[in-house]
Amino acid sequence: MLLQKYRENKEALKEIGREALAESRRLGLPISAKDLENERKDRAEHEQEERIPAAMRQ
């Protein structure tokens, strides 16, 4: 149960970060190299998940 909550919170925090980056871009604010790197990793992770068939993800 705690592990499930941890995963949910982790995903929620990632989503908040994505929204913050999008808002920064809309406002024309500078984005740190660390944020760009995290975004790149997140995209790569997401693309990898899309390639794995749904039956294998469970």
C-alpha positions, 0 to 999 in steps of 0.5 A: 500500500505504501509503495503504491502511494509512493508511486502515485505521489511520484507521478503526481510530482512529475506531472507538476514538473511538466506543467511548470516547465510548460508554463516557464516556456509560455512565459519565456523564462529560462529553463535550467540544464538540470530541468532539460535533462530531466525532461529528456529522461522523462520523454525517453522513459515514456517512449520506451513504455509506449514500445512495450506491449500492454500485456508485458507492462503488467 
